[in-house]
Amino acid sequence: MNIAYTMSQGRGDTDLVLFKVAKTLAKMGYKTAGTVQINTARNPDRKCDMDVQILPAGPTVRISQSLGRASKGCRLDPSALETAVALADEQLALGADILIINKFGKHEADGRGFRDTIATALSMGIPVLVGANHLNMDAFLSFTEDQAVSVAPNENTIVEWLQMQMGDTALVA
């Protein structure tokens, strides 16, 4: 199975790494599909807005919803997430060298979200890179039948892994 995951310690750090990786791969001429997350800061007393950019070049979809200042519930907008999934699926169908998914989250753990997108890419022989978190790690490893490999949250390390999966070892950064 041609799938890896990366996970950073700081809040939003994995998003930043995947965003940089997607930009670097595009500059190198690789065709990416999937999503990278872009968080937009708000007032200090409010949580950030969560947006995903559909790779390779947009659009950007807001996947968070405002539930009010006192809210403790999940801010993910399931309808917006499914819109992002459909747009990413369209790009994947056009052909890609790499699928990047910003996070294997609760929806994926519950059998929804980007699960089918990931499975489609793997069935097409396309390497997949997924952002992961501790909350959903067991579900992710179960989904990948414990075949996913961990890649350090470092741009160069991730690019090297992806290039090796694609047989481009002469181009390793």
C-alpha positions as a printed NumPy array, in Angstrom:
array([[  0.   ,   0.   ,   0.   ],
       [  1.379,   3.364,  -1.073],
       [  0.222,   5.527,   1.851],
       [  1.975,   7.59 ,   4.49 ],
       [  0.91 ,   9.883,   7.271],
       [  2.543,  12.758,   9.045],
       [  1.742,  14.341,  12.359],
       [  3.141,  17.443,  14.065],
       [  2.879,  18.328,  17.727],
       [  1.759,  21.98 ,  17.518],
       [ -1.767,  23.063,  16.668],
       [ -1.931,  23.696,  12.913],
       [  1.678,  22.633,  12.293],
       [  0.724,  19.632,  10.159],
       [ -1.438,  21.929,   8.015],
       [  1.534,  24.217,   7.397],
       [  3.842,  21.347,   6.481],
       [  1.347,  19.862,   4.008],
       [  0.723,  23.292,   2.475],
       [  4.477,  23.772,   1.918],
       [  4.838,  20.252,   0.513],
       [  2.006,  20.837,  -1.98 ],
       [  3.589,  24.107,  -3.135],
       [  7.023,  22.522,  -3.473],
       [  5.68 ,  19.569,  -5.45 ],
       [  3.77 ,  21.893,  -7.793],
       [  6.962,  23.899,  -8.414],
       [  8.73 ,  20.622,  -9.186],
       [  6.111,  19.826, -11.824],
       [  4.067,  17.201,  -9.99 ],
       [  0.311,  17.191, -10.4  ],
       [ -1.307,  17.171,  -6.979],
       [ -4.871,  16.387,  -5.986],
       [ -6.589,  16.512,  -2.618],
       [ -6.699,  19.241,   0.016],
       [ -4.516,  21.361,   2.239],
       [ -5.942,  23.232,   5.202],
       [ -5.567,  26.95 ,   5.714],
       [ -6.61 ,  28.348,   9.087],
       [ -7.566,  32.008,   9.252],
       [ -7.029,  33.675,  12.611],
       [ -9.871,  35.658,  14.11 ],
       [-10.197,  37.737,  17.254],
       [ -8.22 ,  36.244,  20.163],
       [-11.442,  35.194,  21.902],
       [-12.727,  33.276,  18.856],
       [-11.551,  30.102,  17.174],
       [ -9.974,  30.258,  13.729],
       [-11.865,  29.663,  10.498],
       [-10.928,  26.379,   8.831],
       [-10.636,  26.413,   5.057],
       [ -9.323,  23.785,   2.673],
       [ -7.792,  24.558,  -0.667],
       [ -8.601,  22.006,  -3.323],
       [ -5.391,  20.975,  -5.037],
       [ -3.852,  21.861,  -7.309],
       [ -5.12 ,  25.443,  -7.552],
       [ -8.38 ,  25.931,  -5.687],
       [-11.088,  26.748,  -5.003],
       [-10.98 ,  27.229,  -1.256],
       [-13.871,  25.822,   0.773],
       [-14.706,  26.952,   4.334],
       [-15.244,  23.73 ,   6.272],
       [-15.905,  25.306,   9.666],
       [-19.082,  26.859,  10.885],
       [-19.538,  29.52 ,  13.508],
       [-21.415,  28.064,  16.463],
       [-21.042,  31.052,  18.771],
       [-18.495,  32.037,  21.387],
       [-19.704,  29.7  ,  24.122],
       [-19.969,  26.64 ,  21.883],
       [-17.951,  23.561,  22.791],
       [-19.195,  21.349,  19.926],
       [-17.478,  20.33 ,  16.72 ],
       [-17.208,  23.262,  14.33 ],
       [-16.835,  21.129,  11.208],
       [-19.538,  21.794,   8.623],
       [-20.286,  18.287,   7.248],
       [-21.949,  19.637,   4.119],
       [-18.96 ,  21.83 ,   3.306],
       [-16.611,  18.901,   3.895],
       [-18.57 ,  16.783,   1.428],
       [-18.363,  19.641,  -1.089],
       [-14.58 ,  19.623,  -0.655],
       [-14.545,  15.84 ,  -1.114],
       [-16.508,  16.096,  -4.378],
       [-14.184,  18.803,  -5.714],
       [-11.087,  16.794,  -4.768],
       [-12.594,  13.706,  -6.43 ],
       [-13.072,  15.714,  -9.641],
       [ -9.405,  16.727,  -9.63 ],
       [ -8.27 ,  13.176,  -8.879],
       [-10.319,  11.921, -11.844],
       [ -8.416,  14.343, -14.094],
       [ -5.209,  12.578, -13.136],
       [ -2.673,  13.147, -10.405],
       [  0.798,  12.109,  -9.362],
       [  0.045,  12.492,  -5.66 ],
       [ -3.011,  12.712,  -3.394],
       [ -2.617,  14.856,  -0.278],
       [ -5.388,  14.873,   2.328],
       [ -5.108,  17.46 ,   5.073],
       [ -6.466,  15.207,   7.808],
       [ -7.921,  11.797,   8.491],
       [-10.471,  13.161,  10.92 ],
       [-13.617,  12.027,  12.686],
       [-15.652,  11.83 ,   9.48 ],
       [-13.08 ,   9.551,   7.886],
       [-12.861,   7.496,  11.099],
       [-16.655,   7.085,  10.878],
       [-16.507,   5.904,   7.245],
       [-17.245,   9.214,   5.491],
       [-15.236,  12.187,   4.267],
       [-12.152,  11.412,   2.182],
       [-12.1  ,   7.638,   2.788],
       [-13.346,   6.737,  -0.695],
       [-11.045,   9.335,  -2.264],
       [ -8.056,   7.755,  -0.537],
       [ -9.145,   4.265,  -1.58 ],
       [ -9.61 ,   5.397,  -5.189],
       [ -6.133,   6.92 ,  -5.339],
       [ -4.578,   3.794,  -3.862],
       [ -6.416,   1.599,  -6.363],
       [ -5.001,   3.792,  -9.134],
       [ -1.457,   3.359,  -7.783],
       [ -1.207,   7.008,  -6.737],
       [  0.824,   7.682,  -3.578],
       [ -1.238,   9.154,  -0.735],
       [ -0.065,  11.444,   2.039],
       [ -2.426,  12.114,   4.936],
       [ -2.239,  14.462,   7.897],
       [ -3.031,  12.539,  11.057],
       [ -3.831,  13.206,  14.689],
       [ -3.788,  11.078,  17.829],
       [ -7.585,  11.116,  18.2  ],
       [ -8.184,   9.161,  14.995],
       [ -4.932,   7.219,  14.672],
       [ -6.418,   3.817,  15.557],
       [ -9.169,   4.243,  12.947],
       [ -6.625,   5.386,  10.344],
       [ -4.313,   2.436,  10.961],
       [ -7.29 ,   0.075,  10.824],
       [ -8.413,   1.656,   7.535],
       [ -4.928,   1.154,   6.071],
       [ -4.651,  -2.333,   7.56 ],
       [ -1.566,  -1.094,   9.474],
       [  0.299,  -0.62 ,   6.191],
       [  0.627,   3.173,   6.317],
       [  4.094,   4.446,   7.084],
       [  4.906,   7.36 ,   9.322],
       [  6.881,  10.182,   7.717],
       [  8.441,  12.924,   9.814],
       [  6.634,  16.288,   9.531],
       [  9.498,  17.746,   7.551],
       [  9.066,  19.083,   4.023],
       [ 12.254,  17.516,   2.618],
       [ 11.595,  14.13 ,   4.227],
       [  8.045,  14.035,   2.878],
       [  9.11 ,  15.068,  -0.627],
       [ 11.801,  12.373,  -0.604],
       [  9.253,   9.724,   0.444],
       [  6.828,  10.773,  -2.289],
       [  9.522,  10.809,  -4.952],
       [ 10.682,   7.347,  -3.94 ],
       [  7.091,   6.087,  -4.203],
       [  6.924,   7.465,  -7.714],
       [ 10.315,   6.054,  -8.71 ],
       [ 11.86 ,   9.521,  -9.069],
       [ 14.873,   8.798,  -6.882],
       [ 17.168,  10.808,  -9.167],
       [ 15.126,  13.922,  -8.325],
       [ 15.151,  13.507,  -4.553],
       [ 15.599,  16.928,  -2.975]])
